Amino acid sequence: MLDSINLNADMGEGFGAYDIGSDAEILKYIKSASIACGAHAGDPNVMHRVVTLAKEHGVSIGAHPGFNDIWGFGRRRIDMNPRDLEYLIAYQLGALQAMAAYVGEKVTHVKPHGALNNMAAENLELALAIGRAMKTVDRDLIYVALAHSQMERAAEQLGLPLAREAFVDRLYDDDGNLASRKLSGTVITDPEVAKDRLVRMIEGQQIISRNGKHIPTRMDTLCVHGDEPTGVAMAKAAREALASLGVDVVPLPQLKLS
């Protein structure tokens, strides 16, 4: 049984006059924030607001870079040259680093967003492009990678700190990748269902596919989606589940990572 784990949420995904999610509320339950960096969502004011709130709550700051796709919220697949993607990631990391500097904090992890995350989980060249950008900008950045994915392999190949991620509010396919949002029920909306599922995942150190397949998995960090209407309830349910198991929830930089 684990004695500690991280809980992160995707945050700062509003833009201009539009707010998405309840960032201030969800920060009460998580310990690391993955903040949109201005491509799929976010802007300088949103980033500054969220890093300020994160510091107030003792929550570590991470980047949540995605495709330059505001209309599609970064959830449309875009065929990019890996070198172009590398520069796009570095560009977004620099933006969030600047906003974090305003509050005297550092960006400590990187977690790709949406379609980029799904594609990099399957494609080593894309996963390596993300990792090269991280290593160039700050080689101490933690690569938050879907467990069993090509991102995990890229982090290991590049010698980057690695945090293997599992999801509280999403279903998996039998290969360990996230099931498509286009399929009914692959986004979990009932906090009690998520809580029960999380307890079984932690107790068995395994992820459970939508078809019932159990896949042994190391989990360093758990994700809830802050842009979902159920984000706060999911984060609260996750904390309750972990507390019931006696598992401490800590910021990513406090974990012992391989």
C-alpha positions in Angstrom: 0.0 0.0 0.0 1.2 3.5 -0.8 1.9 5.9 2.1 1.8 9.0 0.0 0.6 10.2 -3.5 0.0 13.4 -5.4 -3.4 14.7 -6.5 -3.4 17.1 -9.4 -6.0 19.0 -11.4 -6.1 20.7 -14.8 -6.7 24.3 -14.1 -6.7 27.9 -15.4 -8.7 26.9 -18.5 -10.7 30.0 -18.9 -9.8 32.8 -21.3 -10.5 36.5 -21.4 -14.1 37.1 -20.0 -14.8 33.3 -19.8 -14.2 31.2 -16.7 -14.1 27.4 -16.9 -14.1 25.3 -13.8 -13.9 26.4 -10.1 -10.2 26.9 -9.6 -10.5 28.5 -6.2 -12.6 25.6 -4.8 -10.6 22.8 -6.3 -7.4 24.1 -4.9 -8.7 23.2 -1.4 -8.3 19.5 -2.2 -5.4 19.1 -4.6 -1.7 19.5 -4.1 -0.5 20.2 -7.6 -2.1 22.4 -10.3 -1.5 21.8 -14.0 -2.2 25.3 -15.5 -3.1 26.0 -19.1 -0.4 28.2 -20.8 -2.3 30.2 -23.4 -2.5 27.8 -26.3 -5.7 25.6 -25.8 -6.8 27.9 -23.0 -5.5 30.4 -20.5 -4.1 33.9 -20.8 -1.7 36.1 -18.8 -4.3 37.2 -16.3 -5.8 33.7 -15.8 -2.3 32.3 -15.3 -1.3 35.0 -12.8 -4.5 34.5 -10.9 -4.1 30.7 -10.6 -0.4 30.8 -9.7 -1.3 33.3 -6.9 -4.1 31.1 -5.6 -1.9 28.0 -5.8 0.8 29.7 -3.7 -1.7 30.7 -1.1 -2.9 27.0 -0.8 0.6 25.5 -0.8 -0.1 23.8 -4.1 2.8 23.2 -6.5 2.7 24.8 -9.9 2.8 22.8 -13.2 2.4 23.6 -16.9 -0.5 22.1 -18.9 0.6 22.8 -22.5 -1.6 21.8 -25.4 -2.1 22.4 -29.1 -2.8 25.9 -30.3 -6.5 25.2 -30.6 -8.8 27.4 -28.5 -11.8 26.6 -30.6 -11.4 22.9 -30.0 -10.2 23.3 -26.4 -7.1 21.3 -27.4 -9.1 18.2 -27.8 -8.7 17.9 -31.6 -5.8 15.9 -32.9 -3.3 18.0 -34.9 -0.5 16.5 -37.0 2.6 18.5 -36.1 6.2 18.1 -36.9 8.0 17.0 -33.7 10.4 19.9 -33.9 7.6 22.4 -34.2 5.8 20.8 -31.3 9.0 21.0 -29.2 9.2 24.8 -29.7 5.5 25.2 -29.0 5.9 23.4 -25.7 9.0 25.5 -24.8 7.0 28.7 -25.7 4.2 27.7 -23.3 6.6 26.7 -20.5 8.2 30.1 -20.7 4.9 31.9 -20.4 3.9 30.1 -17.2 7.4 30.5 -15.7 7.1 34.2 -16.2 3.7 34.3 -14.4 5.1 32.1 -11.6 8.0 34.4 -11.1 5.5 37.2 -10.2 4.6 35.3 -7.0 8.1 34.0 -6.3 7.4 30.4 -7.3 8.7 28.0 -9.9 7.1 25.7 -12.4 7.9 22.2 -11.2 6.1 19.8 -13.5 4.7 19.5 -17.1 1.5 17.6 -18.0 0.4 17.7 -21.7 -3.2 18.5 -22.3 -6.0 16.8 -24.2 -5.4 15.5 -27.7 -1.7 16.2 -27.3 -1.5 14.0 -24.2 -3.4 11.2 -26.0 -1.2 11.4 -29.1 2.1 11.6 -27.1 1.0 8.5 -25.1 1.0 6.6 -28.4 3.8 8.3 -30.3 7.3 8.2 -29.0 8.6 11.0 -31.3 5.9 13.4 -30.0 6.6 12.3 -26.4 10.4 12.9 -26.9 9.7 16.4 -28.4 7.8 17.4 -25.3 10.6 16.0 -23.1 13.3 17.8 -25.1 11.5 21.1 -24.6 11.3 20.4 -20.9 15.0 19.5 -20.7 16.0 22.6 -22.5 13.9 25.0 -20.4 14.6 23.3 -17.0 16.0 19.8 -16.8 14.5 19.5 -13.3 10.9 19.7 -14.5 8.9 16.5 -13.7 7.3 14.8 -16.7 3.8 13.8 -15.7 3.1 10.9 -18.0 0.2 8.4 -18.4 1.5 5.2 -16.9 2.6 2.6 -19.5 2.7 5.2 -22.2 5.3 6.4 -24.7 5.6 9.6 -22.5 6.9 7.4 -19.7 9.5 5.9 -22.0 10.5 9.3 -23.3 11.1 10.6 -19.7 13.2 7.6 -18.9 15.2 7.9 -22.2 15.9 11.6 -21.6 16.7 11.2 -17.9 13.8 13.5 -16.7 12.1 13.1 -13.3 9.0 11.0 -14.0 5.6 11.0 -12.3 3.3 8.2 -13.5 -0.3 9.4 -13.7 -3.6 7.7 -13.3 -7.1 9.2 -13.6 -9.9 9.5 -11.1 -12.6 10.5 -13.5 -11.8 8.7 -16.7 -12.1 5.2 -18.0 -9.3 3.2 -19.7 -9.1 0.9 -22.7 -7.5 -2.6 -22.3 -4.2 -1.3 -23.6 -3.9 1.2 -20.6 -4.7 4.3 -22.7 -7.6 6.6 -21.9 -10.8 5.6 -23.6 -12.1 8.1 -26.1 -14.4 10.9 -24.8 -16.6 10.1 -27.8 -17.7 6.9 -26.2 -20.6 7.1 -23.7 -19.7 6.9 -20.0 -15.9 7.2 -20.4 -16.0 10.4 -18.3 -17.0 9.5 -14.8 -19.5 12.0 -13.3 -20.6 10.3 -10.1 -18.2 11.0 -7.2 -19.3 7.8 -5.4 -18.4 5.7 -8.4 -15.1 7.5 -8.7 -14.4 7.0 -5.0 -15.1 3.3 -5.1 -13.0 2.8 -8.2 -10.1 4.8 -6.7 -10.0 2.7 -3.6 -9.8 -0.5 -5.7 -7.1 1.1 -7.8 -4.9 2.1 -4.8 -5.5 -1.1 -2.9 -4.6 -3.3 -5.9 -2.0 -0.9 -7.4 -3.7 -1.3 -10.7 -5.8 0.5 -13.2 -9.1 -1.1 -14.3 -10.2 -0.9 -17.9 -13.8 -0.2 -19.0 -13.9 -3.9 -19.9 -12.8 -5.0 -16.4 -9.2 -5.8 -17.3 -6.8 -5.2 -14.3 -3.4 -3.7 -15.3 -0.7 -3.6 -12.6 0.4 0.1 -12.4 2.7 2.3 -10.4 0.8 5.5 -9.6 2.6 8.7 -8.4 -0.1 11.2 -9.2 -3.8 11.1 -9.7 -5.7 13.5 -11.9 -9.2 15.1 -11.7 -10.4 17.4 -14.5 -10.9 20.9 -13.2 -12.8 21.9 -16.4 -15.6 19.4 -15.7 -18.7 20.5 -13.8 -18.0 17.7 -11.3 -14.3 18.7 -10.8 -14.7 19.9 -7.2 -16.8 17.0 -6.2 -14.3 14.6 -7.8 -11.4 16.2 -6.0 -13.2 16.0 -2.7 -14.2 12.4 -3.3 -10.6 11.5 -4.2 -9.3 13.1 -0.9 -11.9 11.2 1.1 -10.9 7.9 -0.6 -7.2 8.4 0.0 -7.9 9.5 3.6 -9.9 6.3 4.2 -6.8 4.3 3.1 -4.4 6.3 5.2 -2.6 7.7 2.2 -1.1 11.2 2.5 -1.5 13.7 -0.3 1.6 15.8 -1.0 2.9 18.2 -3.7 4.7 16.5 -6.6 8.1 17.8 -5.6 7.8 16.1 -2.3 7.4 12.6 -3.8 10.3 10.2 -4.2 10.3 9.7 -8.0 12.3 7.4 -10.2 
